[in-house]
Amino acid sequence: MPLSPEQIAQVAYRAGFRGDALRQAVAIALRESGGNPAAYNPELGANTPAGGGSRGLWQIYGTAHPEYNNSAMFDPQQNANAAYAVYR
């Protein structure tokens, strides 16, 4: 079930986003995944290796960020933490 913008803002805030970055992070998560923490895009058009696609609210791309290429990215807070680390 998709998270509301308010729920996304809560996990993004706990990850470290503040101010304009927080508002942008919520907008990005809504655009990338529709707020669905279970969203997965295998990136077949990009010839991505099996299992290396984009996961979770912020669609963290496993091939580009192998340290986040795991099922934890379907957890909203873990995904927000990864998104913040990539943002920083």
LUMDO-701525 format. One line per field, with one value per atom (N, C-alpha, C, O, CB): residue number from 1; residue in one letter; atom name; x, y, z. Coordinates in nm, 3 decimals. Atoms other than C-alpha are relative to their C-alpha. Glycine has a CB too. Example, Ala and Ser with C-alpha at 12.3 -4.5 7.8 and 13.67 -1.06 7.14 Angstrom:
// LUMDO-701525
pos: c(1	1	1	1	1	2	2	2	2	2)
code: c(a	a	a	a	a	s	s	s	s	s)
site: c(N	CA	C	O	CB	N	CA	C	O	CB)
east: c(0.089	1.230	0.090	0.194	-0.099	-0.082	1.367	-0.077	-0.026	0.041)
north: c(-0.119	-0.450	0.120	0.118	0.003	-0.119	-0.106	0.109	0.220	0.046)
up: c(0.000	0.780	0.000	0.066	0.125	-0.006	0.714	0.073	0.090	-0.142)
END
This chain:
// LUMDO-701525
pos: c(1	1	1	1	1	2	2	2	2	2	3	3	3	3	3	4	4	4	4	4	5	5	5	5	5	6	6	6	6	6	7	7	7	7	7	8	8	8	8	8	9	9	9	9	9	10	10	10	10	10	11	11	11	11	11	12	12	12	12	12	13	13	13	13	13	14	14	14	14	14	15	15	15	15	15	16	16	16	16	16	17	17	17	17	17	18	18	18	18	18	19	19	19	19	19	20	20	20	20	20	21	21	21	21	21	22	22	22	22	22	23	23	23	23	23	24	24	24	24	24	25	25	25	25	25	26	26	26	26	26	27	27	27	27	27	28	28	28	28	28	29	29	29	29	29	30	30	30	30	30	31	31	31	31	31	32	32	32	32	32	33	33	33	33	33	34	34	34	34	34	35	35	35	35	35	36	36	36	36	36	37	37	37	37	37	38	38	38	38	38	39	39	39	39	39	40	40	40	40	40	41	41	41	41	41	42	42	42	42	42	43	43	43	43	43	44	44	44	44	44	45	45	45	45	45	46	46	46	46	46	47	47	47	47	47	48	48	48	48	48	49	49	49	49	49	50	50	50	50	50	51	51	51	51	51	52	52	52	52	52	53	53	53	53	53	54	54	54	54	54	55	55	55	55	55	56	56	56	56	56	57	57	57	57	57	58	58	58	58	58	59	59	59	59	59	60	60	60	60	60	61	61	61	61	61	62	62	62	62	62	63	63	63	63	63	64	64	64	64	64	65	65	65	65	65	66	66	66	66	66	67	67	67	67	67	68	68	68	68	68	69	69	69	69	69	70	70	70	70	70	71	71	71	71	71	72	72	72	72	72	73	73	73	73	73	74	74	74	74	74	75	75	75	75	75	76	76	76	76	76	77	77	77	77	77	78	78	78	78	78	79	79	79	79	79	80	80	80	80	80	81	81	81	81	81	82	82	82	82	82	83	83	83	83	83	84	84	84	84	84	85	85	85	85	85	86	86	86	86	86	87	87	87	87	87	88	88	88	88	88)
code: c(m	m	m	m	m	p	p	p	p	p	l	l	l	l	l	s	s	s	s	s	p	p	p	p	p	e	e	e	e	e	q	q	q	q	q	i	i	i	i	i	a	a	a	a	a	q	q	q	q	q	v	v	v	v	v	a	a	a	a	a	y	y	y	y	y	r	r	r	r	r	a	a	a	a	a	g	g	g	g	g	f	f	f	f	f	r	r	r	r	r	g	g	g	g	g	d	d	d	d	d	a	a	a	a	a	l	l	l	l	l	r	r	r	r	r	q	q	q	q	q	a	a	a	a	a	v	v	v	v	v	a	a	a	a	a	i	i	i	i	i	a	a	a	a	a	l	l	l	l	l	r	r	r	r	r	e	e	e	e	e	s	s	s	s	s	g	g	g	g	g	g	g	g	g	g	n	n	n	n	n	p	p	p	p	p	a	a	a	a	a	a	a	a	a	a	y	y	y	y	y	n	n	n	n	n	p	p	p	p	p	e	e	e	e	e	l	l	l	l	l	g	g	g	g	g	a	a	a	a	a	n	n	n	n	n	t	t	t	t	t	p	p	p	p	p	a	a	a	a	a	g	g	g	g	g	g	g	g	g	g	g	g	g	g	g	s	s	s	s	s	r	r	r	r	r	g	g	g	g	g	l	l	l	l	l	w	w	w	w	w	q	q	q	q	q	i	i	i	i	i	y	y	y	y	y	g	g	g	g	g	t	t	t	t	t	a	a	a	a	a	h	h	h	h	h	p	p	p	p	p	e	e	e	e	e	y	y	y	y	y	n	n	n	n	n	n	n	n	n	n	s	s	s	s	s	a	a	a	a	a	m	m	m	m	m	f	f	f	f	f	d	d	d	d	d	p	p	p	p	p	q	q	q	q	q	q	q	q	q	q	n	n	n	n	n	a	a	a	a	a	n	n	n	n	n	a	a	a	a	a	a	a	a	a	a	y	y	y	y	y	a	a	a	a	a	v	v	v	v	v	y	y	y	y	y	r	r	r	r	r)
site: c(N	CA	C	O	CB	N	CA	C	O	CB	N	CA	C	O	CB	N	CA	C	O	CB	N	CA	C	O	CB	N	CA	C	O	CB	N	CA	C	O	CB	N	CA	C	O	CB	N	CA	C	O	CB	N	CA	C	O	CB	N	CA	C	O	CB	N	CA	C	O	CB	N	CA	C	O	CB	N	CA	C	O	CB	N	CA	C	O	CB	N	CA	C	O	CB	N	CA	C	O	CB	N	CA	C	O	CB	N	CA	C	O	CB	N	CA	C	O	CB	N	CA	C	O	CB	N	CA	C	O	CB	N	CA	C	O	CB	N	CA	C	O	CB	N	CA	C	O	CB	N	CA	C	O	CB	N	CA	C	O	CB	N	CA	C	O	CB	N	CA	C	O	CB	N	CA	C	O	CB	N	CA	C	O	CB	N	CA	C	O	CB	N	CA	C	O	CB	N	CA	C	O	CB	N	CA	C	O	CB	N	CA	C	O	CB	N	CA	C	O	CB	N	CA	C	O	CB	N	CA	C	O	CB	N	CA	C	O	CB	N	CA	C	O	CB	N	CA	C	O	CB	N	CA	C	O	CB	N	CA	C	O	CB	N	CA	C	O	CB	N	CA	C	O	CB	N	CA	C	O	CB	N	CA	C	O	CB	N	CA	C	O	CB	N	CA	C	O	CB	N	CA	C	O	CB	N	CA	C	O	CB	N	CA	C	O	CB	N	CA	C	O	CB	N	CA	C	O	CB	N	CA	C	O	CB	N	CA	C	O	CB	N	CA	C	O	CB	N	CA	C	O	CB	N	CA	C	O	CB	N	CA	C	O	CB	N	CA	C	O	CB	N	CA	C	O	CB	N	CA	C	O	CB	N	CA	C	O	CB	N	CA	C	O	CB	N	CA	C	O	CB	N	CA	C	O	CB	N	CA	C	O	CB	N	CA	C	O	CB	N	CA	C	O	CB	N	CA	C	O	CB	N	CA	C	O	CB	N	CA	C	O	CB	N	CA	C	O	CB	N	CA	C	O	CB	N	CA	C	O	CB	N	CA	C	O	CB	N	CA	C	O	CB	N	CA	C	O	CB	N	CA	C	O	CB	N	CA	C	O	CB	N	CA	C	O	CB	N	CA	C	O	CB	N	CA	C	O	CB	N	CA	C	O	CB	N	CA	C	O	CB	N	CA	C	O	CB)
east: c(0.084	0.000	0.089	0.184	-0.095	-0.081	0.140	-0.005	-0.105	-0.048	-0.007	0.251	-0.053	-0.045	0.145	0.047	0.096	0.121	0.229	-0.102	-0.110	0.310	0.049	0.169	-0.044	-0.038	0.306	0.087	0.185	-0.125	-0.079	0.437	0.139	0.239	-0.072	-0.130	0.709	0.084	0.204	-0.020	-0.072	0.805	0.057	0.168	-0.092	-0.050	0.840	0.126	0.223	-0.108	-0.120	1.085	0.115	0.231	-0.030	-0.104	1.273	0.061	0.183	-0.057	-0.050	1.302	0.091	0.198	-0.117	-0.083	1.432	0.133	0.233	-0.077	-0.124	1.690	0.095	0.216	-0.033	-0.087	1.818	-0.042	0.016	0.135	0.045	1.632	-0.066	-0.141	-0.096	0.058	1.536	-0.036	0.020	0.097	0.031	1.376	-0.041	-0.120	0.115	0.031	1.361	0.039	-0.030	0.072	-0.042	1.551	-0.105	-0.125	0.136	0.106	1.274	-0.118	-0.172	-0.046	0.111	1.005	0.034	-0.050	-0.036	-0.043	1.203	0.008	-0.029	0.137	-0.010	1.267	-0.138	-0.154	0.067	0.137	0.893	-0.049	-0.107	-0.096	0.044	0.821	0.068	0.005	0.028	-0.074	1.091	-0.054	-0.075	0.150	0.052	0.963	-0.138	-0.168	-0.008	0.133	0.609	0.009	-0.067	-0.086	-0.015	0.726	0.068	0.028	0.082	-0.076	0.969	-0.079	-0.075	0.127	0.065	0.752	-0.150	-0.216	0.064	0.141	0.407	-0.026	-0.140	-0.087	0.014	0.474	-0.004	-0.031	-0.123	0.005	0.492	0.137	0.229	-0.048	-0.131	0.775	0.043	0.161	-0.002	-0.033	0.759	0.028	0.042	-0.115	-0.023	0.817	0.136	0.236	-0.007	-0.124	1.077	-0.004	-0.102	0.019	-0.015	1.195	0.125	0.236	0.009	-0.117	1.423	0.094	0.203	-0.046	-0.086	1.561	0.044	0.160	0.123	-0.033	1.548	0.050	0.138	-0.121	-0.042	1.585	0.145	0.206	-0.090	-0.138	1.922	0.096	0.213	0.010	-0.081	2.049	0.060	0.174	0.111	-0.043	2.074	0.009	-0.079	-0.095	-0.010	2.196	-0.121	-0.179	0.131	0.112	1.927	0.018	0.124	-0.014	-0.002	1.843	0.064	0.070	0.070	-0.071	2.027	-0.084	-0.029	0.118	0.088	1.724	-0.016	0.062	-0.134	0.028	1.575	-0.107	-0.207	-0.044	0.087	1.404	-0.053	0.016	0.075	0.056	1.171	-0.048	-0.060	0.099	0.060	1.035	0.080	0.024	-0.015	-0.085	1.332	0.068	0.157	0.105	-0.052	1.411	0.153	0.215	-0.054	-0.145	1.768	0.047	0.005	0.044	-0.046	1.948	0.113	0.225	0.045	-0.095	2.127	0.128	0.233	-0.063	-0.122	2.372	0.094	0.215	-0.034	-0.083	2.494	0.042	0.144	-0.076	-0.026	2.483	-0.006	-0.101	-0.102	0.006	2.572	-0.010	-0.059	0.121	0.011	2.595	-0.146	-0.176	0.075	0.144	2.216	-0.079	-0.201	-0.055	0.066	2.139	-0.050	0.004	0.096	0.053	1.931	-0.146	-0.200	0.084	0.143	1.582	-0.030	-0.145	-0.051	0.022	1.631	-0.052	-0.114	0.129	0.045	1.559	-0.151	-0.206	0.064	0.146	1.193	-0.056	-0.177	-0.056	0.039	1.184	0.006	0.111	0.092	0.000	1.079	0.114	0.175	-0.130	-0.105	1.327	0.138	0.221	-0.004	-0.129	1.619	0.019	0.129	0.012	-0.007	1.537	0.024	0.103	-0.129	-0.020	1.514	0.143	0.204	-0.097	-0.139	1.851	0.095	0.190	0.036	-0.084	2.004	-0.015	0.084	-0.037	0.023	1.843	0.075	0.133	-0.152	-0.070	1.986	0.152	0.220	-0.034	-0.144	2.333	0.040	0.144	0.038	-0.027	2.319	-0.010	0.072	-0.099	0.020	2.191	0.121	0.165	-0.127	-0.112	2.476	0.125	0.231	0.023)
north: c(-0.117	0.000	0.124	0.133	-0.001	-0.123	0.344	0.079	0.078	0.088	-0.091	0.580	0.137	0.175	0.012	-0.136	0.925	0.093	0.058	0.045	-0.097	1.235	0.029	0.050	0.130	-0.026	1.291	-0.114	-0.088	0.018	0.113	0.940	0.000	-0.029	-0.132	-0.010	0.983	0.110	0.091	0.027	-0.110	1.315	-0.043	-0.001	0.122	0.046	1.145	-0.084	-0.063	-0.080	0.084	0.881	0.082	0.061	-0.123	-0.085	1.140	0.090	0.110	0.085	-0.085	1.368	-0.080	-0.034	0.062	0.085	1.082	-0.036	-0.058	-0.129	0.030	1.011	0.119	0.101	-0.043	-0.118	1.370	0.114	0.222	-0.039	-0.108	1.570	0.111	0.084	-0.054	-0.117	1.922	0.107	0.108	0.058	-0.115	2.233	-0.034	-0.125	0.092	0.023	2.251	-0.141	-0.202	0.102	0.136	1.922	-0.102	-0.201	-0.033	0.090	1.754	0.004	-0.101	0.039	-0.013	1.889	-0.067	-0.135	0.149	0.061	1.782	-0.152	-0.223	0.055	0.144	1.436	-0.066	-0.173	-0.031	0.054	1.381	-0.001	-0.100	0.083	-0.008	1.496	-0.106	-0.167	0.141	0.100	1.267	-0.140	-0.219	0.007	0.133	0.963	-0.022	-0.132	-0.016	0.014	1.029	-0.022	-0.100	0.123	0.013	1.062	-0.133	-0.198	0.118	0.121	0.769	-0.128	-0.221	-0.003	0.125	0.511	0.012	-0.087	-0.052	-0.020	0.664	-0.022	-0.043	-0.094	0.022	0.626	-0.146	-0.179	0.067	0.144	0.247	-0.051	-0.057	-0.077	0.046	0.113	-0.133	-0.168	-0.015	0.129	-0.222	0.015	-0.085	-0.099	-0.023	-0.060	-0.058	-0.041	0.151	0.053	-0.238	0.018	-0.017	-0.151	-0.016	-0.150	-0.076	-0.038	0.152	0.080	-0.414	0.069	0.019	-0.129	-0.077	-0.154	-0.084	-0.077	0.054	0.089	-0.406	0.076	0.027	-0.082	-0.079	-0.133	0.047	0.081	0.119	-0.044	-0.039	-0.119	-0.103	0.083	0.122	-0.399	-0.021	-0.065	0.004	0.017	-0.404	-0.148	-0.225	0.072	0.140	-0.733	-0.040	0.043	-0.024	0.049	-0.948	0.038	0.018	-0.153	-0.040	-0.815	0.134	0.176	-0.102	-0.126	-0.487	0.123	0.233	0.005	-0.112	-0.268	0.099	0.102	-0.051	-0.108	0.020	-0.045	-0.105	0.128	0.050	-0.044	0.111	0.209	-0.101	-0.079	0.127	0.139	0.174	0.013	-0.133	0.476	0.091	0.157	0.066	-0.090	0.661	-0.072	-0.017	0.063	0.078	0.388	0.000	0.043	0.053	0.009	0.332	-0.106	-0.222	-0.036	0.084	0.181	-0.090	-0.044	0.086	0.095	-0.133	-0.013	-0.037	-0.132	0.012	-0.143	0.117	0.098	-0.007	-0.118	0.211	0.009	0.069	0.126	-0.007	0.168	-0.141	-0.175	0.094	0.141	-0.196	-0.019	-0.122	-0.073	0.011	-0.128	0.000	-0.038	0.115	-0.003	-0.081	-0.099	-0.092	0.141	0.095	-0.367	-0.120	-0.230	-0.046	0.106	-0.571	0.026	0.133	-0.016	-0.009	-0.633	0.105	0.144	-0.134	-0.105	-0.376	0.128	0.211	0.030	-0.121	-0.111	0.006	0.109	0.007	-0.004	-0.210	0.048	0.069	-0.139	-0.058	-0.085	0.152	0.205	-0.051	-0.146	0.283	0.075	0.163	0.056	-0.075	0.400	-0.032	0.057	-0.030	0.037	0.205	0.067	0.111	-0.153	-0.063	0.342	0.150	0.208	-0.027	-0.143	0.697	0.027	0.125	0.051	-0.016	0.653	-0.009	0.069	-0.107	0.013	0.537	0.122	0.174	-0.128	-0.118	0.824	0.121	0.199	0.030	-0.111	1.070	-0.013	0.085	0.010	0.021	0.914	0.031	0.092	-0.145	-0.030	0.934	0.152	0.208	-0.077	-0.145	1.294	0.077	0.174	0.044	-0.071	1.398	-0.020	0.032	-0.048)
up: c(0.000	0.000	0.000	0.078	0.121	0.007	-0.093	0.131	0.203	-0.115	-0.114	0.180	-0.042	-0.158	0.055	0.025	0.209	-0.005	0.043	0.109	-0.002	0.148	0.142	0.164	-0.066	-0.139	0.525	0.055	0.126	0.089	-0.046	0.594	-0.066	-0.001	-0.031	0.070	0.332	0.062	0.081	-0.152	-0.064	0.490	0.134	0.170	0.018	-0.131	0.829	-0.015	0.058	0.072	0.015	0.706	-0.059	-0.023	-0.091	0.058	0.499	0.107	0.109	-0.116	-0.109	0.803	0.092	0.131	0.080	-0.087	1.018	-0.066	0.002	0.037	0.072	0.746	-0.003	-0.019	-0.143	-0.002	0.763	-0.090	-0.083	-0.035	0.088	0.499	0.080	0.175	-0.107	-0.066	0.607	-0.103	-0.213	0.105	0.081	0.458	-0.142	-0.166	-0.003	0.141	0.079	-0.044	-0.126	-0.087	0.035	0.054	0.043	-0.026	0.065	-0.046	0.255	-0.096	-0.133	0.143	0.095	0.026	-0.134	-0.194	-0.022	0.126	-0.279	0.012	-0.082	-0.042	-0.020	-0.134	-0.006	-0.065	0.135	0.004	-0.084	-0.144	-0.189	0.090	0.139	-0.439	-0.086	-0.171	-0.058	0.076	-0.578	0.029	-0.063	0.032	-0.035	-0.387	-0.062	-0.110	0.153	0.059	-0.508	-0.151	-0.207	0.030	0.145	-0.868	-0.037	-0.134	-0.055	0.031	-0.859	0.024	-0.056	0.082	-0.040	-0.683	0.024	0.052	0.123	-0.034	-0.637	0.147	0.189	-0.082	-0.143	-0.266	0.040	0.156	0.049	-0.026	-0.295	0.045	-0.036	-0.126	-0.046	-0.076	-0.063	-0.056	0.149	0.064	-0.263	-0.149	-0.219	0.020	0.143	-0.605	-0.042	0.028	-0.032	0.056	-0.817	-0.151	-0.217	0.037	0.144	-1.166	-0.041	-0.002	-0.042	0.037	-1.322	-0.099	-0.125	-0.058	0.091	-1.567	-0.120	-0.162	0.074	0.112	-1.853	-0.122	-0.193	-0.037	0.115	-2.115	0.009	-0.092	-0.015	-0.021	-1.965	0.008	0.043	0.128	-0.008	-1.982	0.139	0.153	-0.104	-0.139	-1.603	0.034	-0.004	0.096	-0.041	-1.457	0.086	0.155	0.078	-0.079	-1.297	0.147	0.205	-0.014	-0.140	-0.952	0.027	0.142	0.078	-0.020	-1.007	-0.024	-0.037	-0.087	0.033	-1.070	0.115	0.209	-0.040	-0.096	-0.872	0.098	0.060	-0.073	-0.107	-0.538	0.089	0.118	0.084	-0.108	-0.297	-0.037	-0.154	0.105	0.015	-0.245	-0.092	-0.180	0.134	0.079	-0.396	-0.116	-0.180	0.090	0.112	-0.651	-0.002	-0.099	-0.132	-0.010	-0.534	-0.100	-0.094	0.147	0.110	-0.834	0.047	0.070	-0.120	-0.055	-0.719	-0.077	-0.018	0.009	0.081	-1.008	0.028	0.036	-0.149	-0.027	-0.940	0.147	0.179	-0.040	-0.144	-0.562	0.058	0.128	0.073	-0.042	-0.492	0.151	0.198	-0.050	-0.146	-0.119	0.045	0.158	0.067	-0.031	-0.131	-0.085	-0.090	-0.021	0.089	-0.370	0.080	0.069	-0.113	-0.083	-0.126	0.037	0.010	0.126	-0.033	0.006	0.106	0.121	0.046	-0.100	0.286	-0.066	0.001	0.077	0.070	0.021	-0.014	-0.054	-0.137	0.001	0.039	0.134	0.146	-0.033	-0.128	0.400	-0.016	-0.051	0.118	0.023	0.387	0.069	0.008	0.047	-0.069	0.650	-0.055	-0.070	0.149	0.058	0.506	-0.137	-0.171	-0.014	0.131	0.161	0.015	-0.060	-0.080	-0.026	0.298	0.043	0.000	0.108	-0.045	0.470	-0.119	-0.129	0.105	0.119	0.142	-0.090	-0.142	-0.078	0.083	-0.049	0.056	-0.019	-0.010	-0.061	0.200	-0.020	-0.048	0.148	0.020	0.175	-0.144	-0.168	0.037	0.140	-0.205	-0.025	-0.098	-0.093	0.014	-0.184	0.053	-0.008	0.075	-0.062	0.046	-0.082	-0.047	0.144)
END
